[in-house]
Amino acid sequence: MIYDHPYSRRFLLGLCVATLGLLVWGVGTGTNVPAIGQQKNSIVRVLDPSGRGGGTGFAVATPINGRKVIVTNWHVCQVAVRGAVLVNTPQGNMLSYVIAADPKRDLCAVEAPEDTPILAVSETRPSQFEHLHVLGHPRLEQLTLEYGRYTGEFTVAIAMEPNDDGECFKGMKPTAKIAPYEQRESTAESMFGLELCVMPYQLAQTTVRIYPGNSGSPVLNERGQIVGVMNASDNESFKGLMIPLRHLKGFLLGLDK
């Protein structure tokens, strides 16, 4: 019942959640980043206030008011303590507060340091097999650059446990599973033997290899523009799954309202 996509198999949503306990996968094959110029200065680590578990984030501006924020995954923001996370930039650390979140799309915005430059957002989504690169902090270590291609969007069904109050979809969990959308009616029972929350979910597939700590990394086109946000990977090949561009743009637009 694990989802078989034409480009990858066995998806585990949240595989790239970067808590200390999950930072046990192999080291990435990315190159050191200094050659890509100023883009590297827009990438940060989003950590718990003690500076441990977390993931990657990036600075971007909202489309109308130009408000600068750090965007990452909602599951990364779950390391927050009393709404605060530690943003680690090349210039130092800043205690930042969560501004807004979209748990269903796995997106979160936190306050951005004033001296962090922003990345541009692409006007259009990638074309089939377009070259992409991902900047992030696998295992929360040095910034790395990974290359790959875009292979298209698809809809799946995700299943995960309700929160402690028995409510659905208040936030993505590392234990969430992905299955074929057409099998959504039986996903919870067949995969877990439990009554779980099941919902449709849109993802985009890439051939970029990512690892724990890459959650929240920006996916960039060859012009250095954001075309998506990494949030999971193929459970076998580590090829990255990203939040589509339209969901990121909708999230940023909502911050202006």
Sequence and secondary structure as in RCSB ss.txt:
>XXXX:A:sequence
MIYDHPYSRRFLLGLCVATLGLLVWGVGTGTNVPAIGQQKNSIVRVLDPSGRGGGTGFAVATPINGRKVIVTNWH
VCQVAVRGAVLVNTPQGNMLSYVIAADPKRDLCAVEAPEDTPILAVSETRPSQFEHLHVLGHPRLEQLTLEYGRY
TGEFTVAIAMEPNDDGECFKGMKPTAKIAPYEQRESTAESMFGLELCVMPYQLAQTTVRIYPGNSGSPVLNERGQ
IVGVMNASDNESFKGLMIPLRHLKGFLLGLDK
>XXXX:A:secstr
   EETTEE EEETTT B GGGTTS     EESGGGGGGGGGEEEEE TTS SEEEEEEEE TTT  EEEEE HH
HHTT BTTEEEEEETTEEEEEEEEEEETTTTEEEEE  TT     B SS   TT EEEEEE GGG S EEEEEEE
EEEEEEEEEE   TTS S SS  TT EEEEGGGHHHHHHHHHSS  EEEEEEEEEEEEE  TT TT EEE TTS 
EEEEEEEEETTT EEEEEEHHHHHHHHHHTT 
